[in-house]
């Protein structure tokens, strides 16, 4: 599967039910559709629609075991978020480094004029 678009990942996680599904899978590793539906007072088909959105965003995968549909997080599910955050972390770290150099020069220049 290709790397999902970061917008798709954030959009999928923006729904409280889908976010809770991901939280449940982080805790329990694998759950059936029925187990995911229980805490949300939703039907299995309603949860399945949420699961489909998460699957399309590349966050989870489904498999069939006997009569059960089992859902689990993809091993690389947060890779696109990590990549996106790294770009911004690198940008801000470089900006703060430049600001630090600037402020040190300003402080030095202020000391020279006294």
Gaussian input, Z-matrix of N, CA and C with variables (Angstrom, degrees):
# hf/3-21g

backbone

0 1
 N
 C     1     B1
 C     2     B2     1     A1
 N     3     B3     2     A2     1     D1
 C     4     B4     3     A3     2     D2
 C     5     B5     4     A4     3     D3
 N     6     B6     5     A5     4     D4
 C     7     B7     6     A6     5     D5
 C     8     B8     7     A7     6     D6
 N     9     B9     8     A8     7     D7
 C    10    B10     9     A9     8     D8
 C    11    B11    10    A10     9     D9
 N    12    B12    11    A11    10    D10
 C    13    B13    12    A12    11    D11
 C    14    B14    13    A13    12    D12
 N    15    B15    14    A14    13    D13
 C    16    B16    15    A15    14    D14
 C    17    B17    16    A16    15    D15
 N    18    B18    17    A17    16    D16
 C    19    B19    18    A18    17    D17
 C    20    B20    19    A19    18    D18
 N    21    B21    20    A20    19    D19
 C    22    B22    21    A21    20    D20
 C    23    B23    22    A22    21    D21
 N    24    B24    23    A23    22    D22
 C    25    B25    24    A24    23    D23
 C    26    B26    25    A25    24    D24
 N    27    B27    26    A26    25    D25
 C    28    B28    27    A27    26    D26
 C    29    B29    28    A28    27    D27
 N    30    B30    29    A29    28    D28
 C    31    B31    30    A30    29    D29
 C    32    B32    31    A31    30    D30
 N    33    B33    32    A32    31    D31
 C    34    B34    33    A33    32    D32
 C    35    B35    34    A34    33    D33
 N    36    B36    35    A35    34    D34
 C    37    B37    36    A36    35    D35
 C    38    B38    37    A37    36    D36
 N    39    B39    38    A38    37    D37
 C    40    B40    39    A39    38    D38
 C    41    B41    40    A40    39    D39
 N    42    B42    41    A41    40    D40
 C    43    B43    42    A42    41    D41
 C    44    B44    43    A43    42    D42
 N    45    B45    44    A44    43    D43
 C    46    B46    45    A45    44    D44
 C    47    B47    46    A46    45    D45
 N    48    B48    47    A47    46    D46
 C    49    B49    48    A48    47    D47
 C    50    B50    49    A49    48    D48
 N    51    B51    50    A50    49    D49
 C    52    B52    51    A51    50    D50
 C    53    B53    52    A52    51    D51
 N    54    B54    53    A53    52    D52
 C    55    B55    54    A54    53    D53
 C    56    B56    55    A55    54    D54
 N    57    B57    56    A56    55    D55
 C    58    B58    57    A57    56    D56
 C    59    B59    58    A58    57    D57
 N    60    B60    59    A59    58    D58
 C    61    B61    60    A60    59    D59
 C    62    B62    61    A61    60    D60
 N    63    B63    62    A62    61    D61
 C    64    B64    63    A63    62    D62
 C    65    B65    64    A64    63    D63
 N    66    B66    65    A65    64    D64
 C    67    B67    66    A66    65    D65
 C    68    B68    67    A67    66    D66
 N    69    B69    68    A68    67    D67
 C    70    B70    69    A69    68    D68
 C    71    B71    70    A70    69    D69
 N    72    B72    71    A71    70    D70
 C    73    B73    72    A72    71    D71
 C    74    B74    73    A73    72    D72
 N    75    B75    74    A74    73    D73
 C    76    B76    75    A75    74    D74
 C    77    B77    76    A76    75    D75
 N    78    B78    77    A77    76    D76
 C    79    B79    78    A78    77    D77
 C    80    B80    79    A79    78    D78
 N    81    B81    80    A80    79    D79
 C    82    B82    81    A81    80    D80
 C    83    B83    82    A82    81    D81
 N    84    B84    83    A83    82    D82
 C    85    B85    84    A84    83    D83
 C    86    B86    85    A85    84    D84
 N    87    B87    86    A86    85    D85
 C    88    B88    87    A87    86    D86
 C    89    B89    88    A88    87    D87
 N    90    B90    89    A89    88    D88
 C    91    B91    90    A90    89    D89
 C    92    B92    91    A91    90    D90
 N    93    B93    92    A92    91    D91
 C    94    B94    93    A93    92    D92
 C    95    B95    94    A94    93    D93
 N    96    B96    95    A95    94    D94
 C    97    B97    96    A96    95    D95
 C    98    B98    97    A97    96    D96
 N    99    B99    98    A98    97    D97
 C   100   B100    99    A99    98    D98
 C   101   B101   100   A100    99    D99
 N   102   B102   101   A101   100   D100
 C   103   B103   102   A102   101   D101
 C   104   B104   103   A103   102   D102
 N   105   B105   104   A104   103   D103
 C   106   B106   105   A105   104   D104
 C   107   B107   106   A106   105   D105
 N   108   B108   107   A107   106   D106
 C   109   B109   108   A108   107   D107
 C   110   B110   109   A109   108   D108
 N   111   B111   110   A110   109   D109
 C   112   B112   111   A111   110   D110
 C   113   B113   112   A112   111   D111
 N   114   B114   113   A113   112   D112
 C   115   B115   114   A114   113   D113
 C   116   B116   115   A115   114   D114
 N   117   B117   116   A116   115   D115
 C   118   B118   117   A117   116   D116
 C   119   B119   118   A118   117   D117
 N   120   B120   119   A119   118   D118
 C   121   B121   120   A120   119   D119
 C   122   B122   121   A121   120   D120
 N   123   B123   122   A122   121   D121
 C   124   B124   123   A123   122   D122
 C   125   B125   124   A124   123   D123
 N   126   B126   125   A125   124   D124
 C   127   B127   126   A126   125   D125
 C   128   B128   127   A127   126   D126
 N   129   B129   128   A128   127   D127
 C   130   B130   129   A129   128   D128
 C   131   B131   130   A130   129   D129
 N   132   B132   131   A131   130   D130
 C   133   B133   132   A132   131   D131
 C   134   B134   133   A133   132   D132
 N   135   B135   134   A134   133   D133
 C   136   B136   135   A135   134   D134
 C   137   B137   136   A136   135   D135
 N   138   B138   137   A137   136   D136
 C   139   B139   138   A138   137   D137
 C   140   B140   139   A139   138   D138
 N   141   B141   140   A140   139   D139
 C   142   B142   141   A141   140   D140
 C   143   B143   142   A142   141   D141
 N   144   B144   143   A143   142   D142
 C   145   B145   144   A144   143   D143
 C   146   B146   145   A145   144   D144
 N   147   B147   146   A146   145   D145
 C   148   B148   147   A147   146   D146
 C   149   B149   148   A148   147   D147
 N   150   B150   149   A149   148   D148
 C   151   B151   150   A150   149   D149
 C   152   B152   151   A151   150   D150
 N   153   B153   152   A152   151   D151
 C   154   B154   153   A153   152   D152
 C   155   B155   154   A154   153   D153
 N   156   B156   155   A155   154   D154
 C   157   B157   156   A156   155   D155
 C   158   B158   157   A157   156   D156
 N   159   B159   158   A158   157   D157
 C   160   B160   159   A159   158   D158
 C   161   B161   160   A160   159   D159
 N   162   B162   161   A161   160   D160
 C   163   B163   162   A162   161   D161
 C   164   B164   163   A163   162   D162
 N   165   B165   164   A164   163   D163
 C   166   B166   165   A165   164   D164
 C   167   B167   166   A166   165   D165
 N   168   B168   167   A167   166   D166
 C   169   B169   168   A168   167   D167
 C   170   B170   169   A169   168   D168
 N   171   B171   170   A170   169   D169
 C   172   B172   171   A171   170   D170
 C   173   B173   172   A172   171   D171
 N   174   B174   173   A173   172   D172
 C   175   B175   174   A174   173   D173
 C   176   B176   175   A175   174   D174
 N   177   B177   176   A176   175   D175
 C   178   B178   177   A177   176   D176
 C   179   B179   178   A178   177   D177
 N   180   B180   179   A179   178   D178
 C   181   B181   180   A180   179   D179
 C   182   B182   181   A181   180   D180
 N   183   B183   182   A182   181   D181
 C   184   B184   183   A183   182   D182
 C   185   B185   184   A184   183   D183
 N   186   B186   185   A185   184   D184
 C   187   B187   186   A186   185   D185
 C   188   B188   187   A187   186   D186
 N   189   B189   188   A188   187   D187
 C   190   B190   189   A189   188   D188
 C   191   B191   190   A190   189   D189
 N   192   B192   191   A191   190   D190
 C   193   B193   192   A192   191   D191
 C   194   B194   193   A193   192   D192
 N   195   B195   194   A194   193   D193
 C   196   B196   195   A195   194   D194
 C   197   B197   196   A196   195   D195
 N   198   B198   197   A197   196   D196
 C   199   B199   198   A198   197   D197
 C   200   B200   199   A199   198   D198
 N   201   B201   200   A200   199   D199
 C   202   B202   201   A201   200   D200
 C   203   B203   202   A202   201   D201
 N   204   B204   203   A203   202   D202
 C   205   B205   204   A204   203   D203
 C   206   B206   205   A205   204   D204
 N   207   B207   206   A206   205   D205
 C   208   B208   207   A207   206   D206
 C   209   B209   208   A208   207   D207
 N   210   B210   209   A209   208   D208
 C   211   B211   210   A210   209   D209
 C   212   B212   211   A211   210   D210
 N   213   B213   212   A212   211   D211
 C   214   B214   213   A213   212   D212
 C   215   B215   214   A214   213   D213
 N   216   B216   215   A215   214   D214
 C   217   B217   216   A216   215   D215
 C   218   B218   217   A217   216   D216
 N   219   B219   218   A218   217   D217
 C   220   B220   219   A219   218   D218
 C   221   B221   220   A220   219   D219
 N   222   B222   221   A221   220   D220
 C   223   B223   222   A222   221   D221
 C   224   B224   223   A223   222   D222
 N   225   B225   224   A224   223   D223
 C   226   B226   225   A225   224   D224
 C   227   B227   226   A226   225   D225
 N   228   B228   227   A227   226   D226
 C   229   B229   228   A228   227   D227
 C   230   B230   229   A229   228   D228
 N   231   B231   230   A230   229   D229
 C   232   B232   231   A231   230   D230
 C   233   B233   232   A232   231   D231
 N   234   B234   233   A233   232   D232
 C   235   B235   234   A234   233   D233
 C   236   B236   235   A235   234   D234
 N   237   B237   236   A236   235   D235
 C   238   B238   237   A237   236   D236
 C   239   B239   238   A238   237   D237
 N   240   B240   239   A239   238   D238
 C   241   B241   240   A240   239   D239
 C   242   B242   241   A241   240   D240
 N   243   B243   242   A242   241   D241
 C   244   B244   243   A243   242   D242
 C   245   B245   244   A244   243   D243
 N   246   B246   245   A245   244   D244
 C   247   B247   246   A246   245   D245
 C   248   B248   247   A247   246   D246
 N   249   B249   248   A248   247   D247
 C   250   B250   249   A249   248   D248
 C   251   B251   250   A250   249   D249
 N   252   B252   251   A251   250   D250
 C   253   B253   252   A252   251   D251
 C   254   B254   253   A253   252   D252
 N   255   B255   254   A254   253   D253
 C   256   B256   255   A255   254   D254
 C   257   B257   256   A256   255   D255
 N   258   B258   257   A257   256   D256
 C   259   B259   258   A258   257   D257
 C   260   B260   259   A259   258   D258
 N   261   B261   260   A260   259   D259
 C   262   B262   261   A261   260   D260
 C   263   B263   262   A262   261   D261
 N   264   B264   263   A263   262   D262
 C   265   B265   264   A264   263   D263
 C   266   B266   265   A265   264   D264
 N   267   B267   266   A266   265   D265
 C   268   B268   267   A267   266   D266
 C   269   B269   268   A268   267   D267
 N   270   B270   269   A269   268   D268
 C   271   B271   270   A270   269   D269
 C   272   B272   271   A271   270   D270
 N   273   B273   272   A272   271   D271
 C   274   B274   273   A273   272   D272
 C   275   B275   274   A274   273   D273
 N   276   B276   275   A275   274   D274
 C   277   B277   276   A276   275   D275
 C   278   B278   277   A277   276   D276
 N   279   B279   278   A278   277   D277
 C   280   B280   279   A279   278   D278
 C   281   B281   280   A280   279   D279
 N   282   B282   281   A281   280   D280
 C   283   B283   282   A282   281   D281
 C   284   B284   283   A283   282   D282
 N   285   B285   284   A284   283   D283
 C   286   B286   285   A285   284   D284
 C   287   B287   286   A286   285   D285
 N   288   B288   287   A287   286   D286
 C   289   B289   288   A288   287   D287
 C   290   B290   289   A289   288   D288
 N   291   B291   290   A290   289   D289
 C   292   B292   291   A291   290   D290
 C   293   B293   292   A292   291   D291
 N   294   B294   293   A293   292   D292
 C   295   B295   294   A294   293   D293
 C   296   B296   295   A295   294   D294
 N   297   B297   296   A296   295   D295
 C   298   B298   297   A297   296   D296
 C   299   B299   298   A298   297   D297
 N   300   B300   299   A299   298   D298
 C   301   B301   300   A300   299   D299
 C   302   B302   301   A301   300   D300
 N   303   B303   302   A302   301   D301
 C   304   B304   303   A303   302   D302
 C   305   B305   304   A304   303   D303
 N   306   B306   305   A305   304   D304
 C   307   B307   306   A306   305   D305
 C   308   B308   307   A307   306   D306
 N   309   B309   308   A308   307   D307
 C   310   B310   309   A309   308   D308
 C   311   B311   310   A310   309   D309
 N   312   B312   311   A311   310   D310
 C   313   B313   312   A312   311   D311
 C   314   B314   313   A313   312   D312
 N   315   B315   314   A314   313   D313
 C   316   B316   315   A315   314   D314
 C   317   B317   316   A316   315   D315
 N   318   B318   317   A317   316   D316
 C   319   B319   318   A318   317   D317
 C   320   B320   319   A319   318   D318
 N   321   B321   320   A320   319   D319
 C   322   B322   321   A321   320   D320
 C   323   B323   322   A322   321   D321
 N   324   B324   323   A323   322   D322
 C   325   B325   324   A324   323   D323
 C   326   B326   325   A325   324   D324
 N   327   B327   326   A326   325   D325
 C   328   B328   327   A327   326   D326
 C   329   B329   328   A328   327   D327
 N   330   B330   329   A329   328   D328
 C   331   B331   330   A330   329   D329
 C   332   B332   331   A331   330   D330
 N   333   B333   332   A332   331   D331
 C   334   B334   333   A333   332   D332
 C   335   B335   334   A334   333   D333
 N   336   B336   335   A335   334   D334
 C   337   B337   336   A336   335   D335
 C   338   B338   337   A337   336   D336
 N   339   B339   338   A338   337   D337
 C   340   B340   339   A339   338   D338
 C   341   B341   340   A340   339   D339

   B1=1.4610
   B2=1.5210
   B3=1.3056
   B4=1.4566
   B5=1.5161
   B6=1.3133
   B7=1.4681
   B8=1.5228
   B9=1.3342
   B10=1.4745
   B11=1.5203
   B12=1.3156
   B13=1.4526
   B14=1.5271
   B15=1.3014
   B16=1.4621
   B17=1.5271
   B18=1.3325
   B19=1.4625
   B20=1.5252
   B21=1.3351
   B22=1.4647
   B23=1.5269
   B24=1.3179
   B25=1.4659
   B26=1.5231
   B27=1.3256
   B28=1.4635
   B29=1.5268
   B30=1.3224
   B31=1.4544
   B32=1.5273
   B33=1.3162
   B34=1.4711
   B35=1.5212
   B36=1.3163
   B37=1.4683
   B38=1.5225
   B39=1.3269
   B40=1.4579
   B41=1.5216
   B42=1.3078
   B43=1.4627
   B44=1.5312
   B45=1.3288
   B46=1.4726
   B47=1.5341
   B48=1.3191
   B49=1.4677
   B50=1.5245
   B51=1.3224
   B52=1.4738
   B53=1.5244
   B54=1.3209
   B55=1.4665
   B56=1.5320
   B57=1.3285
   B58=1.4690
   B59=1.5285
   B60=1.3188
   B61=1.4638
   B62=1.5222
   B63=1.3166
   B64=1.4709
   B65=1.5236
   B66=1.3302
   B67=1.4687
   B68=1.5321
   B69=1.3257
   B70=1.4676
   B71=1.5210
   B72=1.3218
   B73=1.4678
   B74=1.5255
   B75=1.3137
   B76=1.4638
   B77=1.5190
   B78=1.3072
   B79=1.4584
   B80=1.5369
   B81=1.3360
   B82=1.4614
   B83=1.5251
   B84=1.3071
   B85=1.4736
   B86=1.5325
   B87=1.3318
   B88=1.4623
   B89=1.5221
   B90=1.3264
   B91=1.4611
   B92=1.5293
   B93=1.3152
   B94=1.4590
   B95=1.5237
   B96=1.3184
   B97=1.4676
   B98=1.5270
   B99=1.3232
   B100=1.4608
   B101=1.5140
   B102=1.3367
   B103=1.4680
   B104=1.5261
   B105=1.3139
   B106=1.4722
   B107=1.5229
   B108=1.3160
   B109=1.4690
   B110=1.5250
   B111=1.3267
   B112=1.4666
   B113=1.5352
   B114=1.3374
   B115=1.4705
   B116=1.5277
   B117=1.3186
   B118=1.4673
   B119=1.5181
   B120=1.3079
   B121=1.4644
   B122=1.5279
   B123=1.3319
   B124=1.4636
   B125=1.5160
   B126=1.2879
   B127=1.4592
   B128=1.5246
   B129=1.3071
   B130=1.4633
   B131=1.5329
   B132=1.3456
   B133=1.4695
   B134=1.5366
   B135=1.3298
   B136=1.4723
   B137=1.5196
   B138=1.3259
   B139=1.4700
   B140=1.5212
   B141=1.3263
   B142=1.4704
   B143=1.5166
   B144=1.3275
   B145=1.4727
   B146=1.5350
   B147=1.3266
   B148=1.4671
   B149=1.5298
   B150=1.3052
   B151=1.4591
   B152=1.5287
   B153=1.3318
   B154=1.4674
   B155=1.5310
   B156=1.3338
   B157=1.4710
   B158=1.5294
   B159=1.3293
   B160=1.4688
   B161=1.5233
   B162=1.3145
   B163=1.4624
   B164=1.5224
   B165=1.3247
   B166=1.4612
   B167=1.5236
   B168=1.3176
   B169=1.4682
   B170=1.5238
   B171=1.3237
   B172=1.4569
   B173=1.5144
   B174=1.3288
   B175=1.4581
   B176=1.5302
   B177=1.3114
   B178=1.4661
   B179=1.5214
   B180=1.3151
   B181=1.4561
   B182=1.5221
   B183=1.3235
   B184=1.4604
   B185=1.5125
   B186=1.3127
   B187=1.4540
   B188=1.5167
   B189=1.3034
   B190=1.4594
   B191=1.5187
   B192=1.3200
   B193=1.4521
   B194=1.5199
   B195=1.3226
   B196=1.4686
   B197=1.5250
   B198=1.3135
   B199=1.4674
   B200=1.5260
   B201=1.3219
   B202=1.4644
   B203=1.5231
   B204=1.3255
   B205=1.4666
   B206=1.5206
   B207=1.3167
   B208=1.4586
   B209=1.5262
   B210=1.3238
   B211=1.4637
   B212=1.5195
   B213=1.3315
   B214=1.4640
   B215=1.5252
   B216=1.3188
   B217=1.4656
   B218=1.5138
   B219=1.3156
   B220=1.4622
   B221=1.5192
   B222=1.2850
   B223=1.4593
   B224=1.5286
   B225=1.3039
   B226=1.4720
   B227=1.5240
   B228=1.3410
   B229=1.4617
   B230=1.5231
   B231=1.3006
   B232=1.4631
   B233=1.5313
   B234=1.3279
   B235=1.4662
   B236=1.5246
   B237=1.3361
   B238=1.4613
   B239=1.5243
   B240=1.3408
   B241=1.4647
   B242=1.5202
   B243=1.3160
   B244=1.4648
   B245=1.5219
   B246=1.3367
   B247=1.4655
   B248=1.5268
   B249=1.3170
   B250=1.4666
   B251=1.5209
   B252=1.3338
   B253=1.4626
   B254=1.5236
   B255=1.3200
   B256=1.4685
   B257=1.5274
   B258=1.3354
   B259=1.4700
   B260=1.5235
   B261=1.3164
   B262=1.4596
   B263=1.5313
   B264=1.3089
   B265=1.4695
   B266=1.5311
   B267=1.3317
   B268=1.4644
   B269=1.5285
   B270=1.3371
   B271=1.4653
   B272=1.5224
   B273=1.3374
   B274=1.4678
   B275=1.5185
   B276=1.3101
   B277=1.4667
   B278=1.5224
   B279=1.3377
   B280=1.4677
   B281=1.5366
   B282=1.3176
   B283=1.4781
   B284=1.5267
   B285=1.3195
   B286=1.4678
   B287=1.5308
   B288=1.3308
   B289=1.4633
   B290=1.5236
   B291=1.3438
   B292=1.4630
   B293=1.5263
   B294=1.3170
   B295=1.4617
   B296=1.5224
   B297=1.3217
   B298=1.4642
   B299=1.5276
   B300=1.3343
   B301=1.4668
   B302=1.5224
   B303=1.3283
   B304=1.4531
   B305=1.5264
   B306=1.3288
   B307=1.4612
   B308=1.5240
   B309=1.3222
   B310=1.4634
   B311=1.5210
   B312=1.3337
   B313=1.4646
   B314=1.5238
   B315=1.3252
   B316=1.4599
   B317=1.5293
   B318=1.3123
   B319=1.4651
   B320=1.5280
   B321=1.3006
   B322=1.4606
   B323=1.5332
   B324=1.3299
   B325=1.4696
   B326=1.5224
   B327=1.3189
   B328=1.4652
   B329=1.5242
   B330=1.3147
   B331=1.4615
   B332=1.5179
   B333=1.3405
   B334=1.4647
   B335=1.5249
   B336=1.3134
   B337=1.4623
   B338=1.5149
   B339=1.3174
   B340=1.4685
   B341=1.4890
   A1=109.14
   A2=116.24
   A3=119.48
   A4=110.27
   A5=114.45
   A6=120.79
   A7=109.32
   A8=117.70
   A9=119.13
   A10=110.92
   A11=114.67
   A12=120.28
   A13=108.29
   A14=116.58
   A15=120.92
   A16=110.91
   A17=117.32
   A18=119.92
   A19=110.79
   A20=117.12
   A21=121.03
   A22=110.76
   A23=116.25
   A24=120.75
   A25=110.16
   A26=117.33
   A27=119.98
   A28=111.41
   A29=117.79
   A30=120.98
   A31=110.38
   A32=116.47
   A33=120.24
   A34=111.00
   A35=117.19
   A36=120.88
   A37=112.81
   A38=117.00
   A39=121.01
   A40=114.18
   A41=116.87
   A42=120.50
   A43=108.93
   A44=118.32
   A45=120.34
   A46=114.03
   A47=117.32
   A48=119.55
   A49=110.58
   A50=116.38
   A51=119.29
   A52=111.04
   A53=116.50
   A54=119.77
   A55=109.73
   A56=116.68
   A57=120.93
   A58=111.23
   A59=117.32
   A60=120.38
   A61=109.81
   A62=117.13
   A63=120.79
   A64=110.27
   A65=117.47
   A66=121.21
   A67=110.65
   A68=116.87
   A69=120.79
   A70=111.32
   A71=116.17
   A72=119.76
   A73=111.86
   A74=117.68
   A75=120.03
   A76=110.58
   A77=115.72
   A78=121.36
   A79=112.01
   A80=116.66
   A81=120.64
   A82=114.95
   A83=118.06
   A84=124.69
   A85=113.85
   A86=118.87
   A87=122.05
   A88=109.47
   A89=115.50
   A90=120.68
   A91=108.78
   A92=115.48
   A93=119.68
   A94=108.78
   A95=115.37
   A96=120.22
   A97=109.62
   A98=117.30
   A99=121.01
   A100=112.55
   A101=116.76
   A102=120.23
   A103=110.82
   A104=116.39
   A105=119.31
   A106=111.51
   A107=116.75
   A108=120.76
   A109=112.24
   A110=118.34
   A111=122.45
   A112=114.74
   A113=119.92
   A114=118.71
   A115=114.08
   A116=117.51
   A117=120.14
   A118=113.04
   A119=117.77
   A120=121.80
   A121=110.36
   A122=115.47
   A123=121.95
   A124=108.60
   A125=114.50
   A126=119.69
   A127=109.84
   A128=115.71
   A129=120.52
   A130=111.39
   A131=119.28
   A132=118.11
   A133=113.11
   A134=117.27
   A135=119.81
   A136=110.37
   A137=116.95
   A138=120.12
   A139=110.20
   A140=116.99
   A141=120.64
   A142=111.56
   A143=117.15
   A144=119.81
   A145=110.36
   A146=117.00
   A147=120.51
   A148=110.29
   A149=116.35
   A150=121.48
   A151=110.36
   A152=116.30
   A153=120.29
   A154=110.78
   A155=117.35
   A156=121.10
   A157=109.75
   A158=117.01
   A159=120.79
   A160=110.94
   A161=116.33
   A162=120.41
   A163=111.17
   A164=117.13
   A165=121.14
   A166=111.82
   A167=117.06
   A168=121.41
   A169=111.48
   A170=117.40
   A171=120.89
   A172=114.61
   A173=117.41
   A174=120.39
   A175=113.51
   A176=116.62
   A177=119.08
   A178=110.34
   A179=114.36
   A180=120.63
   A181=108.03
   A182=114.53
   A183=120.80
   A184=109.31
   A185=114.96
   A186=120.48
   A187=107.91
   A188=115.44
   A189=120.21
   A190=108.08
   A191=115.47
   A192=122.91
   A193=107.66
   A194=115.81
   A195=121.84
   A196=108.17
   A197=118.48
   A198=119.57
   A199=112.26
   A200=118.29
   A201=122.01
   A202=111.70
   A203=114.62
   A204=120.22
   A205=106.34
   A206=115.28
   A207=121.59
   A208=108.43
   A209=115.17
   A210=122.08
   A211=108.21
   A212=115.89
   A213=120.84
   A214=108.91
   A215=114.98
   A216=120.07
   A217=109.21
   A218=115.78
   A219=119.23
   A220=108.24
   A221=116.51
   A222=120.80
   A223=111.45
   A224=116.87
   A225=121.39
   A226=112.27
   A227=116.73
   A228=119.93
   A229=114.56
   A230=118.22
   A231=119.53
   A232=112.31
   A233=117.07
   A234=120.39
   A235=112.07
   A236=117.76
   A237=119.37
   A238=111.21
   A239=117.03
   A240=120.11
   A241=110.02
   A242=117.31
   A243=120.84
   A244=111.11
   A245=117.32
   A246=121.00
   A247=111.07
   A248=115.71
   A249=120.72
   A250=110.33
   A251=117.09
   A252=121.01
   A253=111.80
   A254=117.35
   A255=120.87
   A256=110.78
   A257=116.60
   A258=119.37
   A259=110.54
   A260=116.99
   A261=120.22
   A262=112.03
   A263=116.86
   A264=120.14
   A265=109.35
   A266=117.08
   A267=121.06
   A268=110.93
   A269=116.12
   A270=120.59
   A271=110.78
   A272=116.77
   A273=120.01
   A274=111.83
   A275=117.95
   A276=119.35
   A277=110.71
   A278=116.72
   A279=119.87
   A280=110.62
   A281=116.50
   A282=120.21
   A283=110.98
   A284=117.12
   A285=120.43
   A286=111.34
   A287=117.29
   A288=120.12
   A289=110.55
   A290=116.44
   A291=119.91
   A292=110.76
   A293=116.81
   A294=120.99
   A295=110.58
   A296=117.10
   A297=120.71
   A298=111.11
   A299=116.42
   A300=120.27
   A301=110.18
   A302=117.20
   A303=121.48
   A304=111.73
   A305=116.56
   A306=120.13
   A307=111.87
   A308=117.29
   A309=120.03
   A310=110.86
   A311=116.89
   A312=120.49
   A313=110.85
   A314=116.95
   A315=121.13
   A316=110.49
   A317=116.41
   A318=120.55
   A319=110.27
   A320=116.41
   A321=120.87
   A322=110.45
   A323=116.71
   A324=121.22
   A325=111.26
   A326=117.26
   A327=120.32
   A328=110.42
   A329=116.87
   A330=121.44
   A331=112.01
   A332=117.38
   A333=121.79
   A334=112.43
   A335=117.86
   A336=120.31
   A337=112.93
   A338=118.07
   A339=120.37
   A340=112.02
   D1=138.07
   D2=179.57
   D3=-73.86
   D4=162.26
   D5=179.58
   D6=-63.10
   D7=126.15
   D8=-179.91
   D9=-68.86
   D10=155.15
   D11=175.05
   D12=-69.14
   D13=138.19
   D14=-177.85
   D15=-59.77
   D16=-33.52
   D17=178.41
   D18=-62.96
   D19=-38.25
   D20=179.23
   D21=-65.20
   D22=-39.38
   D23=179.61
   D24=-65.32
   D25=-49.86
   D26=-179.63
   D27=-65.82
   D28=-37.21
   D29=177.56
   D30=-62.86
   D31=-43.83
   D32=178.95
   D33=-63.47
   D34=-41.38
   D35=-178.92
   D36=-77.16
   D37=-13.77
   D38=-178.43
   D39=-71.61
   D40=-17.76
   D41=177.97
   D42=-85.38
   D43=129.49
   D44=-176.48
   D45=-58.90
   D46=-36.80
   D47=179.55
   D48=-67.49
   D49=-44.49
   D50=179.85
   D51=-66.70
   D52=-38.09
   D53=176.57
   D54=-61.09
   D55=-42.68
   D56=179.09
   D57=-65.27
   D58=-35.40
   D59=176.80
   D60=-62.27
   D61=-45.64
   D62=178.69
   D63=-62.44
   D64=-42.70
   D65=177.22
   D66=-59.26
   D67=-43.03
   D68=178.80
   D69=-62.76
   D70=-40.67
   D71=-179.62
   D72=-71.71
   D73=-30.46
   D74=173.85
   D75=-63.28
   D76=-37.29
   D77=-178.17
   D78=-79.16
   D79=-46.32
   D80=-170.29
   D81=-103.95
   D82=-3.72
   D83=177.10
   D84=71.71
   D85=-59.68
   D86=178.86
   D87=-135.77
   D88=135.90
   D89=178.00
   D90=-140.94
   D91=152.31
   D92=173.98
   D93=-82.77
   D94=165.57
   D95=176.74
   D96=-57.71
   D97=-42.09
   D98=179.28
   D99=-61.58
   D100=-41.35
   D101=178.30
   D102=-65.97
   D103=-36.27
   D104=177.57
   D105=-68.93
   D106=-32.99
   D107=-177.40
   D108=-73.07
   D109=-32.54
   D110=-173.46
   D111=-49.69
   D112=-55.77
   D113=-175.05
   D114=-71.24
   D115=-9.85
   D116=-174.77
   D117=-104.66
   D118=-1.20
   D119=-177.41
   D120=50.79
   D121=45.12
   D122=178.67
   D123=-122.15
   D124=158.16
   D125=176.45
   D126=-75.76
   D127=160.65
   D128=176.96
   D129=-59.19
   D130=-41.98
   D131=177.63
   D132=-62.21
   D133=-36.73
   D134=178.77
   D135=-65.75
   D136=-43.89
   D137=177.62
   D138=-65.23
   D139=-37.58
   D140=178.62
   D141=-59.54
   D142=-36.44
   D143=177.63
   D144=-65.21
   D145=-40.96
   D146=176.66
   D147=-64.68
   D148=-41.90
   D149=179.50
   D150=-61.58
   D151=-39.22
   D152=179.10
   D153=-61.60
   D154=-42.39
   D155=178.60
   D156=-61.91
   D157=-44.27
   D158=179.09
   D159=-64.72
   D160=-37.02
   D161=178.15
   D162=-66.84
   D163=-43.22
   D164=178.46
   D165=-64.53
   D166=-28.79
   D167=177.62
   D168=-80.78
   D169=-4.50
   D170=177.37
   D171=83.75
   D172=14.98
   D173=-176.59
   D174=-89.96
   D175=-32.15
   D176=-176.93
   D177=-133.17
   D178=169.49
   D179=173.58
   D180=-137.84
   D181=151.98
   D182=179.74
   D183=-115.84
   D184=149.49
   D185=172.07
   D186=-143.14
   D187=158.38
   D188=179.24
   D189=-107.59
   D190=124.46
   D191=175.59
   D192=-120.31
   D193=108.02
   D194=-174.90
   D195=56.12
   D196=-119.63
   D197=-178.72
   D198=-95.88
   D199=3.00
   D200=-175.51
   D201=-101.11
   D202=143.16
   D203=170.08
   D204=-100.67
   D205=115.21
   D206=-175.59
   D207=-103.99
   D208=137.79
   D209=-177.79
   D210=-118.78
   D211=139.73
   D212=174.90
   D213=-148.18
   D214=159.13
   D215=176.80
   D216=-70.51
   D217=144.05
   D218=172.69
   D219=-71.29
   D220=146.86
   D221=-177.58
   D222=-59.55
   D223=-36.66
   D224=-178.40
   D225=-102.90
   D226=25.84
   D227=-170.22
   D228=-60.70
   D229=-28.44
   D230=-176.95
   D231=-103.40
   D232=10.52
   D233=-177.95
   D234=-60.06
   D235=-42.69
   D236=-178.50
   D237=-66.31
   D238=-35.72
   D239=176.82
   D240=-68.00
   D241=-43.36
   D242=179.06
   D243=-61.08
   D244=-43.52
   D245=178.88
   D246=-62.41
   D247=-44.16
   D248=-179.79
   D249=-63.62
   D250=-45.83
   D251=-179.95
   D252=-64.75
   D253=-36.70
   D254=-179.80
   D255=-61.62
   D256=-42.00
   D257=178.94
   D258=-59.24
   D259=-44.39
   D260=-178.93
   D261=-73.51
   D262=-35.85
   D263=176.49
   D264=-62.89
   D265=-45.30
   D266=178.62
   D267=-61.35
   D268=-43.03
   D269=179.23
   D270=-60.07
   D271=-49.50
   D272=-176.76
   D273=-70.29
   D274=-36.83
   D275=176.80
   D276=-61.70
   D277=-43.36
   D278=177.99
   D279=-64.18
   D280=-39.59
   D281=179.14
   D282=-64.34
   D283=-43.42
   D284=178.85
   D285=-66.80
   D286=-34.83
   D287=176.33
   D288=-63.43
   D289=-43.07
   D290=178.27
   D291=-65.37
   D292=-39.74
   D293=177.94
   D294=-62.71
   D295=-41.56
   D296=179.14
   D297=-61.47
   D298=-44.39
   D299=178.23
   D300=-62.46
   D301=-43.80
   D302=179.07
   D303=-60.30
   D304=-47.02
   D305=-178.89
   D306=-65.60
   D307=-36.75
   D308=176.47
   D309=-64.28
   D310=-40.46
   D311=177.72
   D312=-66.29
   D313=-41.36
   D314=178.23
   D315=-62.26
   D316=-42.49
   D317=179.75
   D318=-65.93
   D319=-40.53
   D320=178.13
   D321=-64.58
   D322=-44.71
   D323=179.17
   D324=-65.14
   D325=-36.77
   D326=177.89
   D327=-65.67
   D328=-36.15
   D329=178.34
   D330=-70.85
   D331=-31.44
   D332=179.90
   D333=-72.47
   D334=-26.97
   D335=-176.56
   D336=-85.57
   D337=-8.19
   D338=-178.95
   D339=-83.67

